[in-house]
Each structure stands twice: as structure tokens, then as C-alpha cells.
Amino acid sequence: MTNVSLLNTINSIGKKKNLNFKTFQEAVKKDNPLKFVNIFLQHDEEFREAMKASSGKIDDIIKYLSSKEPIFKLLLFDFKDPSVLHSSSVLFYKTFLNRFFITQTKKELLERCTTIIFSNLNNDDSFYGIFEDI
């Protein structure tokens, strides 16, 4: 996924909470990460309690996510250094979406795509030749 696609995905999901970011740097400022993550974890009582007990900043969010998904313990984020702020932001959102948004396996996603593409095919459809090869 390219950075532009990732930002568009974040903005599309964020519409639910009136979130719209022009840059990744903006996406990790103030309480924006908390608002975004809350879209997915709004029914997680443990998450809400953890955020109430902390400042709700991105470091607190990563600490909580580390308790649920070990990958967040391994990744290095630095939101204070301007030279790596962009890459840390991209890494955070990409990892978060991979772990909490895309919950189906790649095989399940490909099977679903196959069903969508190859249902109701006619002889003159551009995918018909591919379908016959399968």
C-alpha cells in the first residue's frame, strides 16, 4: 500500500469521527490517534479504561496495543524527532490497520475476490479467458 493510499484509507475511515488529515504528521498530532483508534476499539472497555488512566497520547496507545498485539512491542516509533516522524506515523497506521482492520486471511480475501470477479461471466467478458484457465 502506498503512502497516499494509506492516507486516503485513514481519511475514509476517519470520516465517522470527522477526521481528515492532509499529512501523516497531522495524523499523529494531539488526540487524533486516539480518535482514530477509538473507531475500532470503542467497545473495548479495557482500552477506554487504559486511556482514561493515561494521557491518551500516541505513546499510551502504543503501550496498550503492545499488550494486545506483540508486533507493537518490536517496532520502534519516534514521534518527537521530526526527521523520522513521517516514517513512524506511516508505520503506526499501517501496522494498526493490518492488525485491527484487515481481519481476514489473504486466502479468504482472494477467494472473495474470485467470487466477485468470476460470478455471472459471459463469453465476451475480459475475465472469461482467465476463468477458463483456472
PAVODO-443861 format. One record per residue (C-alpha): residue number from 1; y, z, x. Coordinates in pm, 1 decimal, m for minus. Last residue first. Layout:
// PAVODO-443861
<node><pos>NUM</pos><c2>Y</c2><c3>Z</c3><c1>X</c1></node>
...
This chain:
// PAVODO-443861
<node><pos>134</pos><c2>m2178.3</c2><c3>m1366.9</c3><c1>m849.0</c1></node>
<node><pos>133</pos><c2>m2120.2</c2><c3>m1732.7</c3><c1>m761.2</c1></node>
<node><pos>132</pos><c2>m2081.3</c2><c3>m1825.2</c3><c1>m1130.7</c1></node>
<node><pos>131</pos><c2>m1802.4</c2><c3>m1567.3</c3><c1>m1167.4</c1></node>
<node><pos>130</pos><c2>m1618.2</c2><c3>m1707.9</c3><c1>m868.5</c1></node>
<node><pos>129</pos><c2>m1626.4</c2><c3>m2054.3</c3><c1>m1021.8</c1></node>
<node><pos>128</pos><c2>m1505.1</c2><c3>m1918.3</c3><c1>m1357.4</c1></node>
<node><pos>127</pos><c2>m1207.9</c2><c3>m1736.0</c3><c1>m1205.4</c1></node>
<node><pos>126</pos><c2>m968.1</c2><c3>m2031.6</c3><c1>m1247.6</c1></node>
<node><pos>125</pos><c2>m1057.8</c2><c3>m2060.7</c3><c1>m1615.7</c1></node>
<node><pos>124</pos><c2>m1170.3</c2><c3>m2410.5</c3><c1>m1730.4</c1></node>
<node><pos>123</pos><c2>m1528.5</c2><c3>m2310.5</c3><c1>m1812.3</c1></node>
<node><pos>122</pos><c2>m1404.7</c2><c3>m2021.7</c3><c1>m2026.6</c1></node>
<node><pos>121</pos><c2>m1411.7</c2><c3>m1654.0</c3><c1>m1933.5</c1></node>
<node><pos>120</pos><c2>m1405.9</c2><c3>m1382.8</c3><c1>m2200.1</c1></node>
<node><pos>119</pos><c2>m1462.2</c2><c3>m1092.7</c3><c1>m1959.4</c1></node>
<node><pos>118</pos><c2>m1458.8</c2><c3>m1178.8</c3><c1>m1590.9</c1></node>
<node><pos>117</pos><c2>m1124.1</c2><c3>m1036.3</c3><c1>m1482.4</c1></node>
<node><pos>116</pos><c2>m1131.3</c2><c3>m714.7</c3><c1>m1685.6</c1></node>
<node><pos>115</pos><c2>m1495.4</c2><c3>m632.4</c3><c1>m1618.4</c1></node>
<node><pos>114</pos><c2>m1460.0</c2><c3>m713.7</c3><c1>m1250.8</c1></node>
<node><pos>113</pos><c2>m1150.8</c2><c3>m492.8</c3><c1>m1227.9</c1></node>
<node><pos>112</pos><c2>m1347.2</c2><c3>m205.6</c3><c1>m1384.2</c1></node>
<node><pos>111</pos><c2>m1632.2</c2><c3>m252.8</c3><c1>m1137.4</c1></node>
<node><pos>110</pos><c2>m1380.0</c2><c3>m259.0</c3><c1>m852.8</c1></node>
<node><pos>109</pos><c2>m1222.1</c2><c3>66.8</c3><c1>m972.2</c1></node>
<node><pos>108</pos><c2>m1562.3</c2><c3>234.0</c3><c1>m1008.4</c1></node>
<node><pos>107</pos><c2>m1660.2</c2><c3>124.5</c3><c1>m656.3</c1></node>
<node><pos>106</pos><c2>m1330.4</c2><c3>247.6</c3><c1>m516.4</c1></node>
<node><pos>105</pos><c2>m1402.3</c2><c3>590.2</c3><c1>m660.1</c1></node>
<node><pos>104</pos><c2>m1193.7</c2><c3>716.5</c3><c1>m947.5</c1></node>
<node><pos>103</pos><c2>m943.4</c2><c3>996.6</c3><c1>m903.3</c1></node>
<node><pos>102</pos><c2>m645.0</c2><c3>794.1</c3><c1>m792.3</c1></node>
<node><pos>101</pos><c2>m358.2</c2><c3>1023.0</c3><c1>m890.1</c1></node>
<node><pos>100</pos><c2>m440.8</c2><c3>1356.6</c3><c1>m726.6</c1></node>
<node><pos>99</pos><c2>m588.7</c2><c3>1281.5</c3><c1>m385.7</c1></node>
<node><pos>98</pos><c2>m460.4</c2><c3>931.6</c3><c1>m313.9</c1></node>
<node><pos>97</pos><c2>m129.1</c2><c3>1012.9</c3><c1>m481.5</c1></node>
<node><pos>96</pos><c2>m77.7</c2><c3>1320.5</c3><c1>m265.6</c1></node>
<node><pos>95</pos><c2>m177.8</c2><c3>1141.3</c3><c1>52.4</c1></node>
<node><pos>94</pos><c2>63.8</c2><c3>854.4</c3><c1>m10.0</c1></node>
<node><pos>93</pos><c2>341.8</c2><c3>1094.2</c3><c1>m112.3</c1></node>
<node><pos>92</pos><c2>307.7</c2><c3>1316.0</c3><c1>193.7</c1></node>
<node><pos>91</pos><c2>253.5</c2><c3>1034.8</c3><c1>443.7</c1></node>
<node><pos>90</pos><c2>555.2</c2><c3>841.2</c3><c1>315.7</c1></node>
<node><pos>89</pos><c2>771.6</c2><c3>1153.3</c3><c1>339.9</c1></node>
<node><pos>88</pos><c2>646.0</c2><c3>1237.2</c3><c1>688.9</c1></node>
<node><pos>87</pos><c2>715.0</c2><c3>879.7</c3><c1>800.3</c1></node>
<node><pos>86</pos><c2>1070.5</c2><c3>890.3</c3><c1>664.5</c1></node>
<node><pos>85</pos><c2>1150.0</c2><c3>1234.8</c3><c1>804.7</c1></node>
<node><pos>84</pos><c2>1020.7</c2><c3>1146.8</c3><c1>1150.8</c1></node>
<node><pos>83</pos><c2>1350.5</c2><c3>1077.2</c3><c1>1333.6</c1></node>
<node><pos>82</pos><c2>1545.0</c2><c3>1305.8</c3><c1>1098.6</c1></node>
<node><pos>81</pos><c2>1350.3</c2><c3>1614.3</c3><c1>1217.4</c1></node>
<node><pos>80</pos><c2>1350.9</c2><c3>1875.5</c3><c1>940.2</c1></node>
<node><pos>79</pos><c2>1085.1</c2><c3>1723.3</c3><c1>714.6</c1></node>
<node><pos>78</pos><c2>810.1</c2><c3>1745.9</c3><c1>972.4</c1></node>
<node><pos>77</pos><c2>460.5</c2><c3>1690.2</c3><c1>836.5</c1></node>
<node><pos>76</pos><c2>142.4</c2><c3>1702.6</c3><c1>1039.7</c1></node>
<node><pos>75</pos><c2>m176.0</c2><c3>1628.0</c3><c1>850.9</c1></node>
<node><pos>74</pos><c2>m483.4</c2><c3>1841.7</c3><c1>900.1</c1></node>
<node><pos>73</pos><c2>m415.9</c2><c3>2116.9</c3><c1>647.9</c1></node>
<node><pos>72</pos><c2>m317.9</c2><c3>1861.4</c3><c1>380.2</c1></node>
<node><pos>71</pos><c2>m658.5</c2><c3>1695.6</c3><c1>422.0</c1></node>
<node><pos>70</pos><c2>m822.4</c2><c3>2022.4</c3><c1>310.8</c1></node>
<node><pos>69</pos><c2>m733.6</c2><c3>1960.0</c3><c1>m55.9</c1></node>
<node><pos>68</pos><c2>m698.7</c2><c3>2262.5</c3><c1>m284.0</c1></node>
<node><pos>67</pos><c2>m574.0</c2><c3>2531.0</c3><c1>m42.3</c1></node>
<node><pos>66</pos><c2>m382.1</c2><c3>2268.2</c3><c1>150.2</c1></node>
<node><pos>65</pos><c2>m206.7</c2><c3>2171.3</c3><c1>m174.0</c1></node>
<node><pos>64</pos><c2>m58.6</c2><c3>2522.4</c3><c1>m188.6</c1></node>
<node><pos>63</pos><c2>71.3</c2><c3>2506.7</c3><c1>168.9</c1></node>
<node><pos>62</pos><c2>200.1</c2><c3>2154.1</c3><c1>107.9</c1></node>
<node><pos>61</pos><c2>393.7</c2><c3>2275.2</c3><c1>m197.2</c1></node>
<node><pos>60</pos><c2>538.0</c2><c3>2565.4</c3><c1>m0.2</c1></node>
<node><pos>59</pos><c2>652.7</c2><c3>2327.9</c3><c1>275.2</c1></node>
<node><pos>58</pos><c2>803.3</c2><c3>2098.7</c3><c1>9.7</c1></node>
<node><pos>57</pos><c2>1023.9</c2><c3>2373.5</c3><c1>m128.7</c1></node>
<node><pos>56</pos><c2>921.3</c2><c3>2580.5</c3><c1>m429.3</c1></node>
<node><pos>55</pos><c2>1093.3</c2><c3>2889.1</c3><c1>m286.4</c1></node>
<node><pos>54</pos><c2>780.6</c2><c3>3096.6</c3><c1>m326.3</c1></node>
<node><pos>53</pos><c2>634.3</c2><c3>3331.6</c3><c1>m588.0</c1></node>
<node><pos>52</pos><c2>734.2</c2><c3>3097.8</c3><c1>m871.3</c1></node>
<node><pos>51</pos><c2>571.9</c2><c3>2807.1</c3><c1>m685.3</c1></node>
<node><pos>50</pos><c2>244.8</c2><c3>2995.1</c3><c1>m642.3</c1></node>
<node><pos>49</pos><c2>247.2</c2><c3>3099.8</c3><c1>m1008.1</c1></node>
<node><pos>48</pos><c2>300.6</c2><c3>2741.3</c3><c1>m1124.2</c1></node>
<node><pos>47</pos><c2>23.7</c2><c3>2614.7</c3><c1>m896.9</c1></node>
<node><pos>46</pos><c2>m221.4</c2><c3>2880.7</c3><c1>m1017.8</c1></node>
<node><pos>45</pos><c2>m141.1</c2><c3>2794.8</c3><c1>m1378.9</c1></node>
<node><pos>44</pos><c2>m233.9</c2><c3>2430.2</c3><c1>m1326.4</c1></node>
<node><pos>43</pos><c2>m122.3</c2><c3>2259.5</c3><c1>m1646.9</c1></node>
<node><pos>42</pos><c2>187.0</c2><c3>2103.7</c3><c1>m1486.5</c1></node>
<node><pos>41</pos><c2>m14.5</c2><c3>1988.1</c3><c1>m1186.2</c1></node>
<node><pos>40</pos><c2>33.5</c2><c3>1611.7</c3><c1>m1209.0</c1></node>
<node><pos>39</pos><c2>395.0</c2><c3>1595.5</c3><c1>m1327.0</c1></node>
<node><pos>38</pos><c2>456.7</c2><c3>1917.3</c3><c1>m1130.0</c1></node>
<node><pos>37</pos><c2>402.2</c2><c3>1723.2</c3><c1>m807.6</c1></node>
<node><pos>36</pos><c2>708.5</c2><c3>1511.5</c3><c1>m887.7</c1></node>
<node><pos>35</pos><c2>935.5</c2><c3>1798.6</c3><c1>m989.4</c1></node>
<node><pos>34</pos><c2>831.1</c2><c3>1999.7</c3><c1>m684.4</c1></node>
<node><pos>33</pos><c2>885.7</c2><c3>1702.3</c3><c1>m453.7</c1></node>
<node><pos>32</pos><c2>1235.8</c2><c3>1650.4</c3><c1>m600.2</c1></node>
<node><pos>31</pos><c2>1342.8</c2><c3>2014.7</c3><c1>m561.2</c1></node>
<node><pos>30</pos><c2>1597.0</c2><c3>1956.5</c3><c1>m284.9</c1></node>
<node><pos>29</pos><c2>1526.4</c2><c3>1645.4</c3><c1>m79.4</c1></node>
<node><pos>28</pos><c2>1180.5</c2><c3>1493.3</c3><c1>m33.6</c1></node>
<node><pos>27</pos><c2>1231.8</c2><c3>1182.7</c3><c1>m249.4</c1></node>
<node><pos>26</pos><c2>1580.1</c2><c3>1124.5</c3><c1>m105.5</c1></node>
<node><pos>25</pos><c2>1429.8</c2><c3>1069.1</c3><c1>238.3</c1></node>
<node><pos>24</pos><c2>1179.4</c2><c3>833.0</c3><c1>78.9</c1></node>
<node><pos>23</pos><c2>1465.4</c2><c3>611.2</c3><c1>m29.3</c1></node>
<node><pos>22</pos><c2>1627.0</c2><c3>485.4</c3><c1>m351.9</c1></node>
<node><pos>21</pos><c2>1460.8</c2><c3>751.9</c3><c1>m561.2</c1></node>
<node><pos>20</pos><c2>1433.2</c2><c3>780.3</c3><c1>m938.4</c1></node>
<node><pos>19</pos><c2>1319.9</c2><c3>1095.0</c3><c1>m1114.2</c1></node>
<node><pos>18</pos><c2>1397.7</c2><c3>1130.6</c3><c1>m1484.8</c1></node>
<node><pos>17</pos><c2>1094.6</c2><c3>1356.9</c3><c1>m1534.9</c1></node>
<node><pos>16</pos><c2>863.7</c2><c3>1102.9</c3><c1>m1700.2</c1></node>
<node><pos>15</pos><c2>1034.0</c2><c3>831.4</c3><c1>m1495.8</c1></node>
<node><pos>14</pos><c2>874.3</c2><c3>990.7</c3><c1>m1189.2</c1></node>
<node><pos>13</pos><c2>552.0</c2><c3>794.8</c3><c1>m1233.1</c1></node>
<node><pos>12</pos><c2>737.8</c2><c3>465.6</c3><c1>m1212.5</c1></node>
<node><pos>11</pos><c2>959.3</c2><c3>594.8</c3><c1>m930.7</c1></node>
<node><pos>10</pos><c2>660.6</c2><c3>710.2</c3><c1>m724.8</c1></node>
<node><pos>9</pos><c2>488.7</c2><c3>375.7</c3><c1>m780.9</c1></node>
<node><pos>8</pos><c2>802.4</c2><c3>185.6</c3><c1>m679.9</c1></node>
<node><pos>7</pos><c2>828.3</c2><c3>399.6</c3><c1>m364.9</c1></node>
<node><pos>6</pos><c2>464.7</c2><c3>326.4</c3><c1>m282.7</c1></node>
<node><pos>5</pos><c2>511.7</c2><c3>m44.0</c3><c1>m343.6</c1></node>
<node><pos>4</pos><c2>814.1</c2><c3>m47.8</c3><c1>m113.0</c1></node>
<node><pos>3</pos><c2>622.7</c2><c3>149.8</c3><c1>150.7</c1></node>
<node><pos>2</pos><c2>337.6</c2><c3>m95.9</c3><c1>142.4</c1></node>
<node><pos>1</pos><c2>0.0</c2><c3>0.0</c3><c1>0.0</c1></node>
